Amino acid sequence: MLTNQDFNLWANQYDQTVQLSEDNKTYPFAGYKEVLNIVFNVVMRQPQSSILDIGFGTGVLTSQLYEQGHLIDGLDFSSEMISLARKKMPDANLIEWDISKGLPESIKAKKYDSIISTYALHHLTDEEKVPFIQSLLLRLNDNGKIVIGDIAFQTRAAHNQCRDRSKEFWDEDEFYFVFEELKPRMADFSHSTFTQVSHCGGVMVLSKT
């Protein structure tokens, strides 16, 4: 599993790595731009909203929302990625944080119109994901949404098929979303939808109303 230091070393090459995988339509980033575009469009339904971005990386998506006038709080594991993102979003509230510890106290004191996460939550085990996502429910304003774009699958069969065709690169230390297994455990949310974007990428939208 990648450590904070690994992500710091990867920071300057991260976007190029993503681009290469997307261009070749290979795991893990096939469909990356479309995933981000769907997340962007969901959030943009409410102008100048308050957003918490969990795992914003170099700020590819978050900076676009920032430029549209949204108020950004962000959490990320890597100080180097935060440094790159801060150049794009000088007034955003960007915090270095390990989400395996939950949420920082300063974030627990706030509520948001949208909570987004792209290609970050797969670092949590399936047992960690559920309580973490449920904790985000308490941070939503009325009519707020949680939007997660990640390496994700509708079914376990689709997950296994992707794993088998990507054996050379498959990361056994990461834990990818399987929506049909997660949905029954998300009873606190009134609505949940999943859109499969590519053979290894998808977007989940959760809301309490």
N, C-alpha and C positions, 0 to 999 in steps of 0.2 A: 504494500500500500504506500502511496506517495506521502512523504512527510512535508512539513512546512518548508524545509530546505530544498526538497525536490521541486516544489512549485516555484520557489524563488529562482532556482536555476533555469526552470522551464519558461519563466515569464516572457522573456524577449522573443522566444521562438513559438510561443503558444498559438498565436493567431495563424502563423504559417503552417503549423501542424494541422490545425483545424481545416484550413483552406485545402491542403493536399488531400486529406481524407474526404472532404466534401466533393472536391473536383472528381475524385476517383469513385465516388459513390460507395465508399467502403466504411465498415465499422471502424471507429465508433461515431463519426461525425457526418455520415450521409444524411442529407436533409437539414443540415445545421441552420442555414439561412432561413429556410421556410419555417423551421421551429421558432426561431427568434422573431420572425415576421408575425406569426400567429400570436405570440405572447404580446408583442408590441401593439397589435391591433386590438386585442382584448383590453389592454390597459388604456389605450387612447380613447375608448368610449366615454371616459370621464376626463374632461380637460383639467389641467393643472391640479392633479390629484396628489395625494401623499402615497409614496411607494417605499416599501422595504424590499431590497434586492439581496437575496441570500446567495453568496458565491458569485459576485459580479465579475470576477476575473479582471481582464484588462479594460472592462467597461464598454465593450462593443455595443451591447444592447442598451445598457443603462445610460450611456452618454447621449443616445438618441432621444430617450425620454427626458433627460435633463435639458436638452436643447429645446424641447417642446414646452418647457415651463413647469414640469412636474417637480415636486419636492422629494429629494432622494436621501434615504438612509440606506447604507449598504454594509454587509458583513462579508469578509473574505479571510481566508486562511493565510494568504501570502502577502507579506509586506512589499515585495517587489511588484506584484500585480497591483496592489493598492497605489503604489507610487506612479505606475503607468496610468491608472484610471484617474487619479487625482489631477493629472495634467489636463484631462478632458473635462473634468467636473470640479473646478476649484472650490465651489461653494457647497458641494454635497458633503453629507456627514458619513464618512467612510471609516469603518472600524475593523481593526484586525481581530479576528475571533475564530475560535474552533467550535463549530456547531455541534460537535459531539458533546459539548458541555451545556447544550440548550441555547438559550438566548441571553445576552447581557442584560443587566438590570436596567440600563438606560433605554433599551428597546422595549422591555416589559412595561415601561411606563407610558408607552405610546400606542396609538391605534392608526391604522392605515386603510386607504381605499383599495389598494392592491398590494399583495405580497407575492413577489415573483422569485423564481429560482430557475436557472438554466445550467444544466450539466454540472450540478454540485451535489445534489442529495443522494446520488448513487454511492457516495462515500460512506453513507450511513447504512448499517445493516437493516434488514427488513424489520427486525424487532425494534430498532431505534427510530426508523422512519415514522411509524404510526403515532407514537406519543409526541414526536417532534412536530409533525404536521397538525395534530390535534391541538397542540399548544399555540399554533399560529392562529387558530380560530378565535382565540381570545383577543388577538391583536387586530381583528378586522372591524372597521366601521360597519354600520348598517349598509347592506347591499354591497359590501366588499367582496373581493374574490382572491383566491389563491390560484396562481397560474404557474404550473411547473412544466418546463420543457426539458427533456432529458433523454438518455438512452432508455427506452421504454417500449413495452409490448402489450398488446391487448390480451394475449393468452400465453400460458407457459409453453405451449407448442411452438409459438412464434419465437419466443425467447430461445428455446433449444435449437431451433432451426438456424437462427442467426449465430449462435455459439458454434454450431457444427461447421458452418461455412466460413467462420472467421477464427478457426482454431489457432492459427499462427500468431494472432494478435490479441486474442481474447484475454481479458484481465479477470482472473478468478478472485482477486481481492476487492472487486467492486460488486455492488449489489443493485441490479437493475429493476426498475418498476415492472410489475406484471399487474395490469389494471384489474383483471378479473379476480385476482387474489386480494388486492388491496381494497377494492370498493366495499366489500361486506364489512370491513373493519373501520370504515369511515362513516359510521352511523350518525355521528354528530353533525355531519354536513347534510343539508337538505337536498343539494344538487351536486352531482359529479359527472363529468363527461370526459371522454378520452378520444383524441384524434391521432390515428397512426399516420405519420408524415412520411417516413421511409421505413426500410426493413429493420432499422435499429433506432429510430427516433420517433418521439411522440409528445403530445401536449395534453396535460390534464388540467381541468378547471374545476375548482371546488368553491362552493359558496354555502352560506348558512340560510339564505332566503331564496 
